[in-house]
């Protein structure tokens, strides 16, 4: 495809007008202010008038099947939300009935609508989730929550041991590398020491990463210190080797200055989830301090029971505004910093170094945004408009590895009406089971 006469956010997130961008196969092979000399080699031409082309977006913390819980668990503090509402609902979800598959598929459709091509996902029904990602043409880092066991348990006696072996054997780096398998450590408070150490060992043995919730609430953070002689979740996890493998730590709301220094030194990737953290009243992460220390910060949407939308542009807006308001400092979190979290930083957190920027030689993970709208006029700085004025509904086209997966209301790889119908069926079955 050859994008013609289109606005571009380049590899430095600078606004370039009237550009040409060529895609061959899965790769960006031309970027320039003039039309290439042999434009026919790119095939279809795409008229970019009134549109912006930029890197597609990456969601670094999700629980995709939780689309089934959208709007179900409302106005509750986190522990009540988990123990009394979410976990009982999840206990009735059935892999055999396709609940995880269809919940994931609907989440993927929503993400594609909002310009997301890659996501990091922690949940159950992981084989079904891998199949859904492959079928949709998306990139996904999947891990299975079966390691959440609360008390010391022999990993090899759990069903997740055989499942993880199958996942690594059959799905790790499958679909031309679009699928990656990580190890799951749900959290310090749900996973005992021996299990964490085994998860680290499995990650090392399979050249994989870890995905974890860390310091999401003040209660979680302080109770960890009580359990482990004053050690914070970050310090405790590091003592068990968790920071010696690629790791994405979600939330990090209550991390302390010593944690931030440790995370920067060890290369921990942080997934910020501002919508979920505000909705559950968990607090505000020290984002600018993490950025200043050199921590790789990205953005996640979390599960749909605690955010309700995968509109990750909205998450970026909430992050910037809430951070400024909480710090009483309007200068922190620049538009470019927020957009970098959505693009290059997110790809990096997922272990994907060949995408996340619009540049020759990179994978063609691209999104087209309508900028010819009343709310995008005028434009003094495109990055500023994208952060504060644009919204996910402005996405016109989403491309992953050179393949168009969504365009102008059409899902190329997902039967959207079937996905919605199957989610409604699944929810009905689960509610019936809860009321038995």
Secondary structure as UniProt FT lines:
FT   STRAND          2..9
FT   TURN            11..12
FT   STRAND          15..24
FT   TURN            25..26
FT   STRAND          27..32
FT   TURN            37..38
FT   HELIX           39..42
FT   STRAND          45..47
FT   TURN            49..50
FT   STRAND          51..55
FT   STRAND          57..62
FT   HELIX           64..69
FT   TURN            70..72
FT   HELIX           78..80
FT   HELIX           81..86
FT   HELIX           87..91
FT   TURN            95..98
FT   HELIX           99..113
FT   TURN            114..115
FT   STRAND          116..123
FT   HELIX           126..136
FT   STRAND          139..144
FT   HELIX           145..147
FT   HELIX           155..157
FT   HELIX           159..170
FT   TURN            171..173
FT   HELIX           174..177
FT   STRAND          179..181
FT   STRAND          183..185
FT   TURN            188..190
FT   HELIX           193..205
FT   TURN            206..207
FT   STRAND          210..214
FT   HELIX           218..227
FT   TURN            228..230
FT   HELIX           233..239
FT   TURN            240..241
FT   HELIX           242..244
FT   STRAND          247..251
FT   TURN            253..254
FT   HELIX           257..266
FT   STRAND          269..272
FT   HELIX           274..279
FT   TURN            280..281
FT   HELIX           287..293
FT   STRAND          296..299
FT   TURN            304..305
FT   HELIX           312..327
FT   TURN            330..331
FT   HELIX           335..342
FT   HELIX           344..349
FT   TURN            350..351
FT   TURN            360..361
FT   STRAND          366..370
FT   HELIX           374..376
FT   HELIX           382..388
FT   HELIX           392..394
FT   STRAND          395..400
FT   TURN            401..402
FT   STRAND          403..407
FT   TURN            408..409
FT   STRAND          410..411
FT   HELIX           416..434
//
